[in-house]
Every structure is written in C-alpha cells, then in structure tokens.
Amino acid sequence: MTMAYNFKIIEDCLKCTFREQRLFCDLSREALLKLQNIKATSVYPKGALLCLEGQPPRGVFVLCTGRAKLSTTSSEGKSMILLIA
C-alpha cells in the first residue's frame, strides 16, 4: 500500500479496508468494478484547494479519509465555513 501525506492510498475499492463504512462501500460487486474502472485516486496535502467558487467543477470528489472544509464568501467579502466533512 502506497503512502502520501501520511495517508494510506487505497487504489482498489474492492480491497479497501474501509468497506461498508463509507458512502459507496455498500455497492454491489458489479457496481464497484464499474466505479473502479472510471475513478481516479488522488491525495491532497492539508490546505489544498479542491475547487474554487465560481469555477466549473473538475469532477466529483469522494472523501474516503481525512477532512475537507466547504466554505464560501459573503457579499461583504468575508469567508464563511459551511461544513467540515
């Protein structure tokens, strides 16, 4: 198993040790195989920006480990945290 930024990189959803604990983990084997064929695994360092408000999305992110902060900017220019997942 590969490591990056102190996270274990799980390349194969079918061999994931978090199975049945996460959002897509209870998919059928057939559906997991299809997901495995189209997904891309990435690891980001703390503080990395995954997307920017107002920019087109680069894809769908599925968070398996770690945390992500969803924030927005008010009309007054203040940053507001909406959710920490």
C-alpha positions as CSV (number, residue, x, y, z in Angstrom):
1,M,0.0,0.0,0.0
2,T,1.4,3.4,-1.0
3,M,1.6,6.4,1.4
4,A,1.3,10.1,0.7
5,Y,0.9,13.0,3.2
6,N,0.6,10.3,6.0
7,F,-2.4,8.8,4.3
8,K,-2.6,5.3,3.0
9,I,-3.6,5.3,-0.7
10,I,-6.2,2.8,-1.5
11,E,-6.2,2.2,-5.2
12,D,-8.7,-0.7,-5.4
13,C,-12.2,-0.2,-4.0
14,L,-12.7,-3.9,-3.8
15,K,-9.7,-4.3,-1.4
16,C,-10.4,-1.2,0.7
17,T,-10.2,-1.7,4.5
18,F,-12.9,0.9,5.0
19,R,-15.5,-1.1,3.1
20,E,-19.1,-0.8,4.5
21,Q,-18.1,2.3,6.5
22,R,-18.4,4.8,3.7
23,L,-20.9,6.2,1.1
24,F,-20.2,4.0,-1.8
25,C,-19.0,0.9,0.1
26,D,-22.3,-0.9,0.1
27,L,-22.5,-1.0,-3.7
28,S,-22.8,-4.4,-5.4
29,R,-19.5,-6.0,-6.6
30,E,-20.5,-5.3,-10.2
31,A,-21.1,-1.6,-9.4
32,L,-17.8,-1.4,-7.5
33,L,-16.0,-2.9,-10.5
34,K,-17.6,-0.2,-12.8
35,L,-16.6,2.5,-10.3
36,Q,-13.1,1.1,-10.1
37,N,-12.7,1.4,-13.9
38,I,-13.7,5.1,-14.1
39,K,-12.3,6.6,-10.9
40,A,-9.0,8.3,-10.3
41,T,-7.4,8.2,-6.8
42,S,-5.8,11.4,-5.5
43,V,-4.3,12.5,-2.3
44,Y,-4.0,16.2,-1.4
45,P,-1.9,17.9,1.3
46,K,-3.5,19.9,4.1
47,G,-4.7,23.2,2.9
48,A,-5.0,22.2,-0.8
49,L,-7.9,23.8,-2.7
50,L,-10.0,21.2,-4.5
51,C,-12.3,23.6,-6.2
52,L,-12.9,27.4,-6.3
53,E,-16.2,29.1,-6.0
54,G,-17.5,30.2,-9.4
55,Q,-15.2,27.9,-11.4
56,P,-16.6,24.9,-13.4
57,P,-16.2,21.6,-11.4
58,R,-13.4,19.3,-12.3
59,G,-15.3,16.2,-11.3
60,V,-17.0,14.6,-8.3
61,F,-14.9,14.2,-5.1
62,V,-15.5,11.2,-2.8
63,L,-13.7,11.7,0.5
64,C,-12.6,8.3,1.9
65,T,-10.2,9.5,4.7
66,G,-9.2,12.9,6.1
67,R,-11.3,16.0,6.3
68,A,-12.5,18.7,3.9
69,K,-13.8,22.2,4.6
70,L,-16.6,23.7,2.5
71,S,-16.6,27.5,2.6
72,T,-18.0,30.4,0.7
73,T,-17.5,34.2,0.6
74,S,-20.3,36.5,1.7
75,S,-21.3,39.6,-0.4
76,E,-19.2,41.6,2.1
77,G,-16.1,39.6,1.2
78,K,-16.0,37.5,4.5
79,S,-15.2,33.8,4.3
80,M,-17.8,31.6,6.0
81,I,-17.3,27.9,6.7
82,L,-20.4,26.0,5.7
83,L,-19.4,22.4,6.6
84,I,-16.4,20.3,7.7
85,A,-16.7,16.8,6.4
